[in-house]
Amino acid sequence: MAGLAAHAALAAESGSNPDVELLYDINGLAKDAPAWFDRVMEFVGEYGLLFVMVLLILWCWWGVRKRGGEDAASSVAALVWAPLAAGVAVLVNVPIRGFVERPRPFLDHEGLEVLVSGKTDYSFVSDHATLIMAMAVGLFVANRKLGLIGLVVALFGGLIRVYMGVHYPTDVVGGFALGTAVALLLSPLAMALLTPVMKAVERSPRLGWVVRARGRDGRRAVIPGARVESAVTDSERDLAA
């Protein structure tokens, strides 16, 4: 009963603001969870899911280069764009945070279970949500199946940020919107710039492995449109002479 009364008091403090009410509802789960579980969620929310997203991108890249095909260069270009989009989105967020100047929720609302201390920067929009969603959308552009997994990871990551007590739900939604907008709206320009670069890399004797794996015999795979130079032996040169 005491716990229900405390929750009711916190809900009254939030007034009719659904953003704050949802914050207390989600963060309240952290109060009831074991300490070890909160520590796990803290690690997952800060580093774990970003690591998972990087692994998904690397997995997709490995599959693209093994499969080869005429679209290998454009597929690798899309994968390169995924982390670049995340970086651009975070940079775009810098002036947004400075303009909105929204404090962290635990600074304005009492009774939150804050799993990560030392967060003194502004709350809106969430850098983590922006970063992970931009990477997920960039991955989706390159590979639909792995991209869907990435989107699920991103949504889970946003939920954890609220669970940790470091963001309002709208901070996360704003981060999702920003990351998606940057990854999609700038994708045509990025692909126009990155695809020729990846095609040049594909034809490079030293860097071609980045785009296309070598064959089982150790030879480079045949690249569509590339000039093939046949090896000429010394005896053939003598005959030609």
Secondary structure, 3 states (H helix, E strand, C coil): CHHHHHHHHHHHHHCCCHHHHHHHHHHHHHHHCCHHHHHHHHHHHHHHHHHHHHHHHHHHHHHHHHHCCCCHHHHHHHHHHHHHHHHHHHHHHHHHHHHHCCCCHHHHCCCCCCCCCCCCCCCCCCHHHHHHHHHHHHHHHHCHHHHHHHHHHHHHHHHHHHHCCCCCHHHHHHHHHHHHHHHHHCHHHHHHHHHHHHHHHHHCCCCHHHCCCECCCCCECCCCCCCCCCCCCHHHHHHHC
